Amino acid sequence: MDTGSSLTWVKCLPCSPCTPGGGAATALFDPAKSKSYYALPCTDDNDFFNDPCSLSLT
């Protein structure tokens, strides 16, 4: 998760397809390009970090 700016991103690359379309609101986040990205540890088998591709934009 990256909270280094006014936007909060959840890692999506290399998932395909994670977000349809284009533009800033649906752009895929590339953690390699972030100076503040930090991988959160998965401590709960039921948390969404175990399957980040199951997330969707609403």
mmCIF file of the N, C-alpha and C atoms, coordinates in Angstrom:
data_MODEL
# 
_entry.id   MODEL 
# 
loop_
_atom_site.group_PDB 
_atom_site.id 
_atom_site.type_symbol 
_atom_site.label_atom_id 
_atom_site.label_alt_id 
_atom_site.label_comp_id 
_atom_site.label_asym_id 
_atom_site.label_entity_id 
_atom_site.label_seq_id 
_atom_site.pdbx_PDB_ins_code 
_atom_site.Cartn_x 
_atom_site.Cartn_y 
_atom_site.Cartn_z 
_atom_site.occupancy 
_atom_site.B_iso_or_equiv 
_atom_site.pdbx_formal_charge 
_atom_site.auth_seq_id 
_atom_site.auth_comp_id 
_atom_site.auth_asym_id 
_atom_site.auth_atom_id 
_atom_site.pdbx_PDB_model_num 
ATOM 1   N N  . MET A 1 1  ? 0.852   -1.170  0.000   1.00 0.00 ? 1  MET A N  1 
ATOM 2   C CA . MET A 1 1  ? 0.000   0.000   0.000   1.00 0.00 ? 1  MET A CA 1 
ATOM 3   C C  . MET A 1 1  ? 0.893   1.227   0.000   1.00 0.00 ? 1  MET A C  1 
ATOM 4   N N  . ASP A 1 2  ? 0.529   2.211   -0.790  1.00 0.00 ? 2  ASP A N  1 
ATOM 5   C CA . ASP A 1 2  ? 1.306   3.445   -0.891  1.00 0.00 ? 2  ASP A CA 1 
ATOM 6   C C  . ASP A 1 2  ? 0.448   4.601   -0.404  1.00 0.00 ? 2  ASP A C  1 
ATOM 7   N N  . THR A 1 3  ? 0.891   5.269   0.638   1.00 0.00 ? 3  THR A N  1 
ATOM 8   C CA . THR A 1 3  ? 0.171   6.436   1.162   1.00 0.00 ? 3  THR A CA 1 
ATOM 9   C C  . THR A 1 3  ? 1.071   7.655   1.156   1.00 0.00 ? 3  THR A C  1 
ATOM 10  N N  . GLY A 1 4  ? 2.029   7.694   0.240   1.00 0.00 ? 4  GLY A N  1 
ATOM 11  C CA . GLY A 1 4  ? 2.996   8.779   0.184   1.00 0.00 ? 4  GLY A CA 1 
ATOM 12  C C  . GLY A 1 4  ? 2.487   10.037  -0.483  1.00 0.00 ? 4  GLY A C  1 
ATOM 13  N N  . SER A 1 5  ? 1.253   10.039  -0.915  1.00 0.00 ? 5  SER A N  1 
ATOM 14  C CA . SER A 1 5  ? 0.669   11.218  -1.551  1.00 0.00 ? 5  SER A CA 1 
ATOM 15  C C  . SER A 1 5  ? -0.776  11.343  -1.093  1.00 0.00 ? 5  SER A C  1 
ATOM 16  N N  . SER A 1 6  ? -1.549  12.173  -1.767  1.00 0.00 ? 6  SER A N  1 
ATOM 17  C CA . SER A 1 6  ? -2.954  12.333  -1.403  1.00 0.00 ? 6  SER A CA 1 
ATOM 18  C C  . SER A 1 6  ? -3.785  11.136  -1.856  1.00 0.00 ? 6  SER A C  1 
ATOM 19  N N  . LEU A 1 7  ? -3.193  10.249  -2.649  1.00 0.00 ? 7  LEU A N  1 
ATOM 20  C CA . LEU A 1 7  ? -3.878  9.042   -3.104  1.00 0.00 ? 7  LEU A CA 1 
ATOM 21  C C  . LEU A 1 7  ? -3.392  7.846   -2.310  1.00 0.00 ? 7  LEU A C  1 
ATOM 22  N N  . THR A 1 8  ? -4.263  6.878   -2.092  1.00 0.00 ? 8  THR A N  1 
ATOM 23  C CA . THR A 1 8  ? -3.879  5.621   -1.478  1.00 0.00 ? 8  THR A CA 1 
ATOM 24  C C  . THR A 1 8  ? -4.050  4.533   -2.525  1.00 0.00 ? 8  THR A C  1 
ATOM 25  N N  . TRP A 1 9  ? -2.989  3.812   -2.807  1.00 0.00 ? 9  TRP A N  1 
ATOM 26  C CA . TRP A 1 9  ? -3.013  2.775   -3.831  1.00 0.00 ? 9  TRP A CA 1 
ATOM 27  C C  . TRP A 1 9  ? -2.844  1.413   -3.194  1.00 0.00 ? 9  TRP A C  1 
ATOM 28  N N  . VAL A 1 10 ? -3.519  0.430   -3.767  1.00 0.00 ? 10 VAL A N  1 
ATOM 29  C CA . VAL A 1 10 ? -3.295  -0.961  -3.408  1.00 0.00 ? 10 VAL A CA 1 
ATOM 30  C C  . VAL A 1 10 ? -2.609  -1.603  -4.599  1.00 0.00 ? 10 VAL A C  1 
ATOM 31  N N  . LYS A 1 11 ? -1.541  -2.305  -4.365  1.00 0.00 ? 11 LYS A N  1 
ATOM 32  C CA . LYS A 1 11 ? -0.759  -2.909  -5.449  1.00 0.00 ? 11 LYS A CA 1 
ATOM 33  C C  . LYS A 1 11 ? -1.647  -3.744  -6.357  1.00 0.00 ? 11 LYS A C  1 
ATOM 34  N N  . CYS A 1 12 ? -1.480  -3.567  -7.639  1.00 0.00 ? 12 CYS A N  1 
ATOM 35  C CA . CYS A 1 12 ? -2.241  -4.361  -8.582  1.00 0.00 ? 12 CYS A CA 1 
ATOM 36  C C  . CYS A 1 12 ? -1.354  -5.076  -9.594  1.00 0.00 ? 12 CYS A C  1 
ATOM 37  N N  . LEU A 1 13 ? -0.242  -4.493  -10.004 1.00 0.00 ? 13 LEU A N  1 
ATOM 38  C CA . LEU A 1 13 ? 0.643   -5.181  -10.937 1.00 0.00 ? 13 LEU A CA 1 
ATOM 39  C C  . LEU A 1 13 ? 1.267   -6.381  -10.255 1.00 0.00 ? 13 LEU A C  1 
ATOM 40  N N  . PRO A 1 14 ? 1.442   -7.491  -10.826 1.00 0.00 ? 14 PRO A N  1 
ATOM 41  C CA . PRO A 1 14 ? 1.261   -7.831  -12.232 1.00 0.00 ? 14 PRO A CA 1 
ATOM 42  C C  . PRO A 1 14 ? -0.078  -8.474  -12.540 1.00 0.00 ? 14 PRO A C  1 
ATOM 43  N N  . CYS A 1 15 ? -1.101  -8.262  -11.733 1.00 0.00 ? 15 CYS A N  1 
ATOM 44  C CA . CYS A 1 15 ? -2.412  -8.858  -11.987 1.00 0.00 ? 15 CYS A CA 1 
ATOM 45  C C  . CYS A 1 15 ? -2.979  -8.400  -13.328 1.00 0.00 ? 15 CYS A C  1 
ATOM 46  N N  . SER A 1 16 ? -3.703  -9.279  -13.979 1.00 0.00 ? 16 SER A N  1 
ATOM 47  C CA . SER A 1 16 ? -4.301  -8.928  -15.262 1.00 0.00 ? 16 SER A CA 1 
ATOM 48  C C  . SER A 1 16 ? -5.571  -9.733  -15.445 1.00 0.00 ? 16 SER A C  1 
ATOM 49  N N  . PRO A 1 17 ? -6.685  -9.130  -15.692 1.00 0.00 ? 17 PRO A N  1 
ATOM 50  C CA . PRO A 1 17 ? -6.933  -7.682  -15.637 1.00 0.00 ? 17 PRO A CA 1 
ATOM 51  C C  . PRO A 1 17 ? -7.425  -7.295  -14.259 1.00 0.00 ? 17 PRO A C  1 
ATOM 52  N N  . CYS A 1 18 ? -6.804  -6.355  -13.627 1.00 0.00 ? 18 CYS A N  1 
ATOM 53  C CA . CYS A 1 18 ? -7.245  -5.875  -12.316 1.00 0.00 ? 18 CYS A CA 1 
ATOM 54  C C  . CYS A 1 18 ? -8.208  -4.709  -12.444 1.00 0.00 ? 18 CYS A C  1 
ATOM 55  N N  . THR A 1 19 ? -7.891  -3.776  -13.296 1.00 0.00 ? 19 THR A N  1 
ATOM 56  C CA . THR A 1 19 ? -8.763  -2.618  -13.470 1.00 0.00 ? 19 THR A CA 1 
ATOM 57  C C  . THR A 1 19 ? -8.984  -2.373  -14.953 1.00 0.00 ? 19 THR A C  1 
ATOM 58  N N  . PRO A 1 20 ? -10.237 -2.283  -15.363 1.00 0.00 ? 20 PRO A N  1 
ATOM 59  C CA . PRO A 1 20 ? -10.511 -2.002  -16.767 1.00 0.00 ? 20 PRO A CA 1 
ATOM 60  C C  . PRO A 1 20 ? -10.322 -0.524  -17.075 1.00 0.00 ? 20 PRO A C  1 
ATOM 61  N N  . GLY A 1 21 ? -10.157 -0.206  -18.331 1.00 0.00 ? 21 GLY A N  1 
ATOM 62  C CA . GLY A 1 21 ? -10.102 1.193   -18.741 1.00 0.00 ? 21 GLY A CA 1 
ATOM 63  C C  . GLY A 1 21 ? -8.746  1.813   -18.511 1.00 0.00 ? 21 GLY A C  1 
ATOM 64  N N  . GLY A 1 22 ? -8.734  3.134   -18.471 1.00 0.00 ? 22 GLY A N  1 
ATOM 65  C CA . GLY A 1 22 ? -7.489  3.851   -18.282 1.00 0.00 ? 22 GLY A CA 1 
ATOM 66  C C  . GLY A 1 22 ? -7.731  5.118   -17.506 1.00 0.00 ? 22 GLY A C  1 
ATOM 67  N N  . GLY A 1 23 ? -6.740  5.964   -17.453 1.00 0.00 ? 23 GLY A N  1 
ATOM 68  C CA . GLY A 1 23 ? -6.857  7.207   -16.715 1.00 0.00 ? 23 GLY A CA 1 
ATOM 69  C C  . GLY A 1 23 ? -6.334  7.067   -15.312 1.00 0.00 ? 23 GLY A C  1 
ATOM 70  N N  . ALA A 1 24 ? -6.201  8.190   -14.633 1.00 0.00 ? 24 ALA A N  1 
ATOM 71  C CA . ALA A 1 24 ? -5.611  8.202   -13.290 1.00 0.00 ? 24 ALA A CA 1 
ATOM 72  C C  . ALA A 1 24 ? -6.418  7.387   -12.298 1.00 0.00 ? 24 ALA A C  1 
ATOM 73  N N  . ALA A 1 25 ? -7.751  7.425   -12.402 1.00 0.00 ? 25 ALA A N  1 
ATOM 74  C CA . ALA A 1 25 ? -8.586  6.735   -11.421 1.00 0.00 ? 25 ALA A CA 1 
ATOM 75  C C  . ALA A 1 25 ? -8.478  5.223   -11.531 1.00 0.00 ? 25 ALA A C  1 
ATOM 76  N N  . THR A 1 26 ? -8.160  4.702   -12.714 1.00 0.00 ? 26 THR A N  1 
ATOM 77  C CA . THR A 1 26 ? -8.101  3.257   -12.887 1.00 0.00 ? 26 THR A CA 1 
ATOM 78  C C  . THR A 1 26 ? -6.714  2.759   -13.274 1.00 0.00 ? 26 THR A C  1 
ATOM 79  N N  . ALA A 1 27 ? -5.708  3.620   -13.223 1.00 0.00 ? 27 ALA A N  1 
ATOM 80  C CA . ALA A 1 27 ? -4.359  3.220   -13.622 1.00 0.00 ? 27 ALA A CA 1 
ATOM 81  C C  . ALA A 1 27 ? -3.807  2.170   -12.669 1.00 0.00 ? 27 ALA A C  1 
ATOM 82  N N  . LEU A 1 28 ? -3.060  1.225   -13.209 1.00 0.00 ? 28 LEU A N  1 
ATOM 83  C CA . LEU A 1 28 ? -2.426  0.212   -12.377 1.00 0.00 ? 28 LEU A CA 1 
ATOM 84  C C  . LEU A 1 28 ? -1.278  0.830   -11.599 1.00 0.00 ? 28 LEU A C  1 
ATOM 85  N N  . PHE A 1 29 ? -1.162  0.446   -10.353 1.00 0.00 ? 29 PHE A N  1 
ATOM 86  C CA . PHE A 1 29 ? -0.083  0.936   -9.506  1.00 0.00 ? 29 PHE A CA 1 
ATOM 87  C C  . PHE A 1 29 ? 1.143   0.056   -9.700  1.00 0.00 ? 29 PHE A C  1 
ATOM 88  N N  . ASP A 1 30 ? 2.282   0.668   -9.956  1.00 0.00 ? 30 ASP A N  1 
ATOM 89  C CA . ASP A 1 30 ? 3.541   -0.060  -10.103 1.00 0.00 ? 30 ASP A CA 1 
ATOM 90  C C  . ASP A 1 30 ? 4.425   0.267   -8.905  1.00 0.00 ? 30 ASP A C  1 
ATOM 91  N N  . PRO A 1 31 ? 4.563   -0.667  -7.945  1.00 0.00 ? 31 PRO A N  1 
ATOM 92  C CA . PRO A 1 31 ? 5.341   -0.377  -6.740  1.00 0.00 ? 31 PRO A CA 1 
ATOM 93  C C  . PRO A 1 31 ? 6.804   -0.071  -7.021  1.00 0.00 ? 31 PRO A C  1 
ATOM 94  N N  . ALA A 1 32 ? 7.324   -0.530  -8.147  1.00 0.00 ? 32 ALA A N  1 
ATOM 95  C CA . ALA A 1 32 ? 8.721   -0.259  -8.483  1.00 0.00 ? 32 ALA A CA 1 
ATOM 96  C C  . ALA A 1 32 ? 8.957   1.216   -8.765  1.00 0.00 ? 32 ALA A C  1 
ATOM 97  N N  . LYS A 1 33 ? 7.903   1.950   -9.094  1.00 0.00 ? 33 LYS A N  1 
ATOM 98  C CA . LYS A 1 33 ? 8.029   3.375   -9.392  1.00 0.00 ? 33 LYS A CA 1 
ATOM 99  C C  . LYS A 1 33 ? 7.711   4.258   -8.191  1.00 0.00 ? 33 LYS A C  1 
ATOM 100 N N  . SER A 1 34 ? 7.389   3.652   -7.060  1.00 0.00 ? 34 SER A N  1 
ATOM 101 C CA . SER A 1 34 ? 7.005   4.404   -5.869  1.00 0.00 ? 34 SER A CA 1 
ATOM 102 C C  . SER A 1 34 ? 8.171   4.539   -4.901  1.00 0.00 ? 34 SER A C  1 
ATOM 103 N N  . LYS A 1 35 ? 8.349   5.731   -4.367  1.00 0.00 ? 35 LYS A N  1 
ATOM 104 C CA . LYS A 1 35 ? 9.386   5.952   -3.357  1.00 0.00 ? 35 LYS A CA 1 
ATOM 105 C C  . LYS A 1 35 ? 8.885   5.622   -1.957  1.00 0.00 ? 35 LYS A C  1 
ATOM 106 N N  . SER A 1 36 ? 7.558   5.482   -1.792  1.00 0.00 ? 36 SER A N  1 
ATOM 107 C CA . SER A 1 36 ? 7.009   5.260   -0.455  1.00 0.00 ? 36 SER A CA 1 
ATOM 108 C C  . SER A 1 36 ? 6.241   3.945   -0.323  1.00 0.00 ? 36 SER A C  1 
ATOM 109 N N  . TYR A 1 37 ? 6.267   3.085   -1.338  1.00 0.00 ? 37 TYR A N  1 
ATOM 110 C CA . TYR A 1 37 ? 5.571   1.799   -1.273  1.00 0.00 ? 37 TYR A CA 1 
ATOM 111 C C  . TYR A 1 37 ? 6.168   0.934   -0.176  1.00 0.00 ? 37 TYR A C  1 
ATOM 112 N N  . TYR A 1 38 ? 5.308   0.259   0.551   1.00 0.00 ? 38 TYR A N  1 
ATOM 113 C CA . TYR A 1 38 ? 5.730   -0.663  1.596   1.00 0.00 ? 38 TYR A CA 1 
ATOM 114 C C  . TYR A 1 38 ? 4.788   -1.862  1.570   1.00 0.00 ? 38 TYR A C  1 
ATOM 115 N N  . ALA A 1 39 ? 5.322   -3.052  1.463   1.00 0.00 ? 39 ALA A N  1 
ATOM 116 C CA . ALA A 1 39 ? 4.498   -4.258  1.450   1.00 0.00 ? 39 ALA A CA 1 
ATOM 117 C C  . ALA A 1 39 ? 4.018   -4.553  2.866   1.00 0.00 ? 39 ALA A C  1 
ATOM 118 N N  . LEU A 1 40 ? 2.710   -4.663  3.050   1.00 0.00 ? 40 LEU A N  1 
ATOM 119 C CA . LEU A 1 40 ? 2.145   -4.994  4.353   1.00 0.00 ? 40 LEU A CA 1 
ATOM 120 C C  . LEU A 1 40 ? 2.169   -6.501  4.544   1.00 0.00 ? 40 LEU A C  1 
ATOM 121 N N  . PRO A 1 41 ? 2.554   -6.966  5.719   1.00 0.00 ? 41 PRO A N  1 
ATOM 122 C CA . PRO A 1 41 ? 2.587   -8.408  5.948   1.00 0.00 ? 41 PRO A CA 1 
ATOM 123 C C  . PRO A 1 41 ? 1.182   -8.987  6.027   1.00 0.00 ? 41 PRO A C  1 
ATOM 124 N N  . CYS A 1 42 ? 1.017   -10.191 5.542   1.00 0.00 ? 42 CYS A N  1 
ATOM 125 C CA . CYS A 1 42 ? -0.280  -10.877 5.618   1.00 0.00 ? 42 CYS A CA 1 
ATOM 126 C C  . CYS A 1 42 ? -0.292  -11.723 6.884   1.00 0.00 ? 42 CYS A C  1 
ATOM 127 N N  . THR A 1 43 ? -1.091  -11.325 7.851   1.00 0.00 ? 43 THR A N  1 
ATOM 128 C CA . THR A 1 43 ? -1.136  -12.045 9.119   1.00 0.00 ? 43 THR A CA 1 
ATOM 129 C C  . THR A 1 43 ? -2.461  -12.749 9.335   1.00 0.00 ? 43 THR A C  1 
ATOM 130 N N  . ASP A 1 44 ? -3.431  -12.506 8.478   1.00 0.00 ? 44 ASP A N  1 
ATOM 131 C CA . ASP A 1 44 ? -4.762  -13.082 8.628   1.00 0.00 ? 44 ASP A CA 1 
ATOM 132 C C  . ASP A 1 44 ? -5.129  -13.765 7.316   1.00 0.00 ? 44 ASP A C  1 
ATOM 133 N N  . ASP A 1 45 ? -5.464  -15.044 7.374   1.00 0.00 ? 45 ASP A N  1 
ATOM 134 C CA . ASP A 1 45 ? -5.817  -15.784 6.154   1.00 0.00 ? 45 ASP A CA 1 
ATOM 135 C C  . ASP A 1 45 ? -7.040  -15.216 5.455   1.00 0.00 ? 45 ASP A C  1 
ATOM 136 N N  . ASN A 1 46 ? -7.850  -14.444 6.163   1.00 0.00 ? 46 ASN A N  1 
ATOM 137 C CA . ASN A 1 46 ? -9.066  -13.895 5.574   1.00 0.00 ? 46 ASN A CA 1 
ATOM 138 C C  . ASN A 1 46 ? -8.906  -12.478 5.051   1.00 0.00 ? 46 ASN A C  1 
ATOM 139 N N  . ASP A 1 47 ? -7.728  -11.909 5.160   1.00 0.00 ? 47 ASP A N  1 
ATOM 140 C CA . ASP A 1 47 ? -7.590  -10.530 4.695   1.00 0.00 ? 47 ASP A CA 1 
ATOM 141 C C  . ASP A 1 47 ? -7.401  -10.476 3.182   1.00 0.00 ? 47 ASP A C  1 
ATOM 142 N N  . PHE A 1 48 ? -7.737  -9.321  2.583   1.00 0.00 ? 48 PHE A N  1 
ATOM 143 C CA . PHE A 1 48 ? -7.708  -9.193  1.126   1.00 0.00 ? 48 PHE A CA 1 
ATOM 144 C C  . PHE A 1 48 ? -6.307  -9.120  0.553   1.00 0.00 ? 48 PHE A C  1 
ATOM 145 N N  . PHE A 1 49 ? -5.284  -8.956  1.387   1.00 0.00 ? 49 PHE A N  1 
ATOM 146 C CA . PHE A 1 49 ? -3.922  -8.891  0.868   1.00 0.00 ? 49 PHE A CA 1 
ATOM 147 C C  . PHE A 1 49 ? -3.466  -10.236 0.311   1.00 0.00 ? 49 PHE A C  1 
ATOM 148 N N  . ASN A 1 50 ? -4.130  -11.320 0.717   1.00 0.00 ? 50 ASN A N  1 
ATOM 149 C CA . ASN A 1 50 ? -3.767  -12.632 0.194   1.00 0.00 ? 50 ASN A CA 1 
ATOM 150 C C  . ASN A 1 50 ? -4.221  -12.826 -1.244  1.00 0.00 ? 50 ASN A C  1 
ATOM 151 N N  . ASP A 1 51 ? -5.193  -12.043 -1.697  1.00 0.00 ? 51 ASP A N  1 
ATOM 152 C CA . ASP A 1 51 ? -5.689  -12.150 -3.071  1.00 0.00 ? 51 ASP A CA 1 
ATOM 153 C C  . ASP A 1 51 ? -6.004  -10.759 -3.592  1.00 0.00 ? 51 ASP A C  1 
ATOM 154 N N  . PRO A 1 52 ? -4.972  -9.941  -3.873  1.00 0.00 ? 52 PRO A N  1 
ATOM 155 C CA . PRO A 1 52 ? -5.222  -8.557  -4.276  1.00 0.00 ? 52 PRO A CA 1 
ATOM 156 C C  . PRO A 1 52 ? -5.988  -8.425  -5.577  1.00 0.00 ? 52 PRO A C  1 
ATOM 157 N N  . CYS A 1 53 ? -5.993  -9.462  -6.419  1.00 0.00 ? 53 CYS A N  1 
ATOM 158 C CA . CYS A 1 53 ? -6.724  -9.359  -7.685  1.00 0.00 ? 53 CYS A CA 1 
ATOM 159 C C  . CYS A 1 53 ? -8.225  -9.513  -7.496  1.00 0.00 ? 53 CYS A C  1 
ATOM 160 N N  . SER A 1 54 ? -8.674  -9.881  -6.301  1.00 0.00 ? 54 SER A N  1 
ATOM 161 C CA . SER A 1 54 ? -10.109 -10.003 -6.068  1.00 0.00 ? 54 SER A CA 1 
ATOM 162 C C  . SER A 1 54 ? -10.754 -8.652  -5.790  1.00 0.00 ? 54 SER A C  1 
ATOM 163 N N  . LEU A 1 55 ? -9.946  -7.605  -5.644  1.00 0.00 ? 55 LEU A N  1 
ATOM 164 C CA . LEU A 1 55 ? -10.479 -6.268  -5.389  1.00 0.00 ? 55 LEU A CA 1 
ATOM 165 C C  . LEU A 1 55 ? -11.005 -5.658  -6.672  1.00 0.00 ? 55 LEU A C  1 
ATOM 166 N N  . SER A 1 56 ? -11.981 -4.764  -6.542  1.00 0.00 ? 56 SER A N  1 
ATOM 167 C CA . SER A 1 56 ? -12.498 -4.070  -7.718  1.00 0.00 ? 56 SER A CA 1 
ATOM 168 C C  . SER A 1 56 ? -12.795 -2.625  -7.363  1.00 0.00 ? 56 SER A C  1 
ATOM 169 N N  . LEU A 1 57 ? -12.823 -1.777  -8.367  1.00 0.00 ? 57 LEU A N  1 
ATOM 170 C CA . LEU A 1 57 ? -13.169 -0.371  -8.190  1.00 0.00 ? 57 LEU A CA 1 
ATOM 171 C C  . LEU A 1 57 ? -14.673 -0.214  -8.237  1.00 0.00 ? 57 LEU A C  1 
ATOM 172 N N  . THR A 1 58 ? -15.208 0.641   -7.377  1.00 0.00 ? 58 THR A N  1 
ATOM 173 C CA . THR A 1 58 ? -16.649 0.920   -7.418  1.00 0.00 ? 58 THR A CA 1 
ATOM 174 C C  . THR A 1 58 ? -16.882 2.399   -7.536  1.00 0.00 ? 58 THR A C  1 
# 
